[in-house]
Amino acid sequence: MPLRPLATFAASLAALAAGCAAKPEPYDALRSPNPALRRITADYTTLVERIHDRPGEIWHHNWTGNILPNTLGDRFGQKGLCHQWQEEVWLGIQPSLARERWAGVGIAANVGEYTEHHAVIIYNPEIIAREELLQRSNPQAGPRSGPPHTPKPPPRFPTPAWVLDPWHTGTPAVYSLDEWLVRGTAEWFSVELEILPPPPNPAPVVTPSPAQPAPPRPYP
């Protein structure tokens, strides 16, 4: 929520009362039956831990993640805006996505409003296309798709996609996309995908070499 200090303080307090009232329920992805999701989540967990351990930086979450970085700023190493979390997660998770042949995309809610929020979606493109993510999870999603604080209808079938969003708790929380959109974020009245910039050094995709036949066994 990139607002300026004085206006931001009042806006962040309003967000505390409105946007932060409902939170999605995290998914225990480390125990998922999907092995690729478990491995990505393990890397994501390490990533968030390393972000918190950075010298000279203090990473906040939830409403303090809005107020303190906006009022104190980088002069005191205050971090925790949702787009800062999004950028760090997006860049840090790229090697994992490349290894598992998964894909990612940004998600933005309430763009231009004081409740604006950003996170990262991950998914297997062999199972679901990027264009299907919001169509399957939230048919009402889109600019001004409904009044604020209006719960969205649950999907008919679970959407195979997950949201990496440490902003709510400051922890490596993983949410099903359905949960993030439907149950925990009734205040979202505008939801859209956002294409995030590619990492400066894209992670190489490792392609296993085909197995070579064993050499003929010499006769004694």
C-alpha positions as CSV (number, residue, x, y, z in Angstrom):
1,M,0.0,0.0,0.0
2,P,2.4,2.7,-1.2
3,L,0.9,5.8,0.4
4,R,2.6,8.9,1.9
5,P,3.4,9.3,5.6
6,L,0.7,11.6,7.1
7,A,-2.2,10.4,4.9
8,T,-1.0,6.8,5.3
9,F,-1.3,6.8,9.1
10,A,-5.0,7.6,9.0
11,A,-5.6,5.3,6.0
12,S,-3.8,2.4,7.8
13,L,-5.9,2.8,10.9
14,A,-9.0,2.6,8.7
15,A,-7.6,-0.5,7.1
16,L,-7.1,-2.0,10.5
17,A,-10.8,-1.6,11.2
18,A,-11.9,-2.6,7.8
19,G,-9.5,-4.6,5.6
20,C,-7.8,-6.5,8.4
21,A,-10.9,-7.7,10.2
22,A,-11.2,-10.9,8.2
23,K,-8.3,-13.2,7.6
24,P,-8.0,-16.4,5.5
25,E,-7.2,-19.7,7.2
26,P,-3.7,-20.9,6.3
27,Y,-3.3,-24.3,4.6
28,D,-0.8,-26.8,6.0
29,A,1.1,-27.1,2.7
30,L,4.1,-28.9,4.4
31,R,1.7,-31.8,4.8
32,S,0.1,-31.6,1.4
33,P,-0.3,-34.8,-0.6
34,N,1.3,-32.8,-3.4
35,P,5.1,-33.4,-3.2
36,A,5.9,-30.4,-5.4
37,L,3.9,-28.1,-3.2
38,R,5.6,-29.5,-0.1
39,R,9.0,-28.8,-1.5
40,I,8.1,-25.3,-2.7
41,T,6.6,-24.5,0.8
42,A,9.8,-25.7,2.5
43,D,11.9,-23.3,0.4
44,Y,9.3,-20.5,1.0
45,T,9.6,-21.2,4.8
46,T,13.4,-20.8,4.6
47,L,13.0,-17.7,2.5
48,V,10.8,-15.9,5.0
49,E,13.1,-16.9,7.9
50,R,16.0,-15.4,6.0
51,I,14.1,-12.2,5.3
52,H,13.5,-11.8,9.1
53,D,17.1,-12.4,9.8
54,R,18.5,-9.7,7.6
55,P,20.7,-7.2,9.5
56,G,19.5,-3.7,9.5
57,E,15.9,-4.5,8.5
58,I,12.9,-5.0,10.6
59,W,10.0,-6.8,8.8
60,H,6.5,-6.2,10.1
61,H,3.2,-7.6,9.2
62,N,-0.5,-6.9,9.2
63,W,-1.4,-3.2,10.1
64,T,2.0,-2.5,11.6
65,G,3.4,-3.6,8.2
66,N,1.6,-0.6,6.7
67,I,2.0,2.1,9.4
68,L,5.7,1.7,10.4
69,P,7.3,1.5,6.9
70,N,5.1,4.4,5.7
71,T,5.8,6.6,8.6
72,L,9.4,5.7,9.4
73,G,10.6,4.4,6.1
74,D,13.9,2.9,5.0
75,R,15.8,5.3,7.3
76,F,15.1,3.0,10.2
77,G,15.0,-0.3,8.2
78,Q,11.3,-0.6,8.5
79,K,9.8,-3.1,6.0
80,G,6.5,-4.9,5.7
81,L,4.3,-3.3,3.1
82,C,2.4,-5.9,1.2
83,H,4.1,-5.1,-2.1
84,Q,7.5,-5.4,-0.3
85,W,6.5,-8.9,0.9
86,Q,5.3,-9.8,-2.6
87,E,8.5,-8.7,-4.3
88,E,10.7,-10.6,-1.9
89,V,8.6,-13.8,-2.2
90,W,8.4,-13.5,-5.9
91,L,12.1,-13.2,-6.5
92,G,13.1,-15.7,-3.8
93,I,10.7,-18.5,-4.9
94,Q,11.8,-18.5,-8.6
95,P,14.4,-21.3,-8.2
96,S,11.8,-23.5,-6.6
97,L,9.2,-22.9,-9.3
98,A,11.8,-23.6,-12.0
99,R,12.8,-26.8,-10.4
100,E,9.3,-28.1,-10.0
101,R,8.2,-26.7,-13.4
102,W,5.5,-24.6,-11.7
103,A,4.5,-21.0,-12.5
104,G,3.6,-18.0,-10.5
105,V,1.8,-14.7,-11.0
106,G,0.9,-11.7,-8.8
107,I,-2.5,-11.0,-7.4
108,A,-3.8,-7.6,-6.5
109,A,-6.9,-6.6,-4.6
110,N,-8.6,-3.3,-4.3
111,V,-6.0,-1.5,-6.5
112,G,-6.0,2.3,-5.8
113,E,-7.9,1.9,-2.5
114,Y,-6.6,2.2,1.1
115,T,-7.2,-1.6,1.4
116,E,-5.0,-2.4,-1.6
117,H,-3.2,-5.7,-1.2
118,H,-0.7,-7.8,-3.1
119,A,0.5,-11.4,-2.9
120,V,1.8,-14.2,-5.1
121,I,-0.1,-17.2,-6.6
122,I,1.7,-20.4,-7.5
123,Y,0.3,-23.2,-9.6
124,N,1.1,-26.1,-11.9
125,P,0.5,-24.8,-15.5
126,E,0.0,-28.4,-16.7
127,I,-3.1,-28.6,-14.5
128,I,-4.5,-25.1,-14.7
129,A,-3.9,-22.2,-17.0
130,R,-3.2,-18.7,-15.7
131,E,-6.3,-17.4,-17.4
132,E,-8.4,-19.9,-15.4
133,L,-7.3,-18.9,-11.9
134,L,-9.8,-16.3,-11.1
135,Q,-12.5,-17.7,-13.3
136,R,-12.6,-20.9,-11.4
137,S,-12.0,-19.5,-7.9
138,N,-14.1,-16.4,-8.0
139,P,-16.4,-15.8,-10.9
140,Q,-17.2,-12.3,-9.5
141,A,-13.6,-11.2,-9.5
142,G,-12.6,-8.2,-11.6
143,P,-12.6,-4.4,-11.3
144,R,-15.5,-3.2,-9.1
145,S,-17.1,-6.7,-9.2
146,G,-19.2,-6.0,-6.2
147,P,-19.7,-3.8,-3.2
148,P,-17.1,-3.9,-0.4
149,H,-17.5,-6.4,2.4
150,T,-19.6,-8.7,0.2
151,P,-18.6,-12.4,0.5
152,K,-18.0,-14.1,-2.8
153,P,-19.6,-17.5,-3.6
154,P,-17.5,-20.6,-3.0
155,P,-16.2,-22.4,-6.1
156,R,-17.9,-25.6,-7.2
157,F,-14.6,-27.4,-7.5
158,P,-11.4,-26.7,-5.6
159,T,-8.9,-24.6,-7.6
160,P,-5.4,-26.2,-7.8
161,A,-3.6,-22.9,-6.9
162,W,-2.1,-21.4,-3.7
163,V,-1.3,-18.0,-2.4
164,L,2.0,-17.1,-0.7
165,D,1.1,-14.2,1.5
166,P,3.3,-13.5,4.6
167,W,1.8,-10.1,5.2
168,H,-1.1,-11.3,7.4
169,T,1.0,-13.1,10.0
170,G,4.7,-12.4,9.2
171,T,5.1,-16.1,8.8
172,P,5.4,-18.3,5.6
173,A,1.6,-18.7,5.4
174,V,0.2,-20.6,2.4
175,Y,-3.5,-20.3,1.5
176,S,-5.6,-22.1,-1.0
177,L,-6.6,-19.6,-3.7
178,D,-10.2,-20.3,-3.0
179,E,-9.8,-19.6,0.7
180,W,-7.8,-16.4,0.1
181,L,-10.5,-15.1,-2.3
182,V,-13.7,-16.4,-0.8
183,R,-13.7,-17.0,2.9
184,G,-11.0,-14.8,4.3
185,T,-11.3,-11.7,2.1
186,A,-14.9,-10.6,2.0
187,E,-13.6,-7.0,1.8
188,W,-12.1,-7.6,-1.7
189,F,-14.3,-5.9,-4.2
190,S,-11.7,-5.8,-7.0
191,V,-9.3,-8.7,-7.7
192,E,-7.0,-9.0,-10.6
193,L,-3.9,-10.9,-11.7
194,E,-0.7,-8.8,-12.1
195,I,2.3,-9.8,-14.2
196,L,5.4,-9.4,-12.1
197,P,8.8,-8.5,-13.5
198,P,11.1,-11.5,-14.3
199,P,14.0,-12.0,-11.9
200,P,17.3,-10.3,-12.9
201,N,19.0,-13.7,-13.0
202,P,16.4,-16.3,-14.1
203,A,16.8,-19.6,-12.4
204,P,18.0,-22.2,-14.9
205,V,15.6,-25.1,-15.7
206,V,17.4,-28.3,-15.0
207,T,16.4,-31.0,-17.5
208,P,17.5,-34.5,-16.5
209,S,19.6,-36.2,-19.1
210,P,18.2,-39.4,-20.5
211,A,19.5,-42.6,-19.0
212,Q,22.3,-44.1,-20.9
213,P,22.4,-47.8,-21.6
214,A,24.9,-49.7,-19.6
215,P,28.1,-50.6,-21.5
216,P,28.3,-54.3,-22.6
217,R,29.8,-56.4,-19.9
218,P,33.2,-57.8,-21.0
219,Y,33.7,-61.5,-21.0
220,P,36.3,-62.8,-18.6
